[in-house]
């Protein structure tokens, strides 16, 4: 049982914290906005700014249609308004919601970057409200896009297409650290480091070779691997 599963089943799990990453790269600008509805916090080396935000409708029973959450963001600084104006109401931007508990945030005595629920990943589907006080969007799950084919990416048997973390020597006041702000798909935050050939290296040389063997080195042979390739594709033949 993982740490997040263990604490979620306890009588007093602690205060849950919601963290949001709004990735604008799918709509043409190299920006990722990180924010949280409570006080500003840092998790996995990423700082989430305090923003007046209300998010609801993420729950799904497993039956019927997938949820279409609503995201309402305060517009006091006009930053979201400006982005919506420049980039067609942000339609197509990718929103990731991360949930963890306050005791696992960076800087806590019990800090744990691995202790988080699986991320919820949605796409901005429509702007539904906009005034000087707030702006509201309707989201849709990646698997609930009308007219789209699944999978929505190239099917490769032996190559993982997830984006891996990047070492940034400028982080932590020049001491260096991993930049997770542009990570898509790969959840690895561990301290075992390997190069593209699978050989042990220092943290600054850590790079994934994108093979399933690289995934096993990081997550173990007995883990459910988050591998972004399709190792079983050779078993499927068109008739």
Secondary structure, 3 states (H helix, E strand, C coil): CCHHHHHHCCCCCCCEEEEEEEECHHHCCCCEEEEECCCCEEECCEEEEECCEEEECCCCCCCCCCCCCEEEEECCCCHHHHHHHHCHHHCCCEEEEEEEEHHHCCCCCCCCCCCCCCCEEEEEEEEEEECCCEEEEEEEEHHHCCCCCCCCCCCCCCCCCCECCEEECCCCCCCCEEECCCCEECCCCCCCCECCCCCECCHHHCCCCCCHHHHHHHHCCCCCCCCCCCCCHHHCCCC
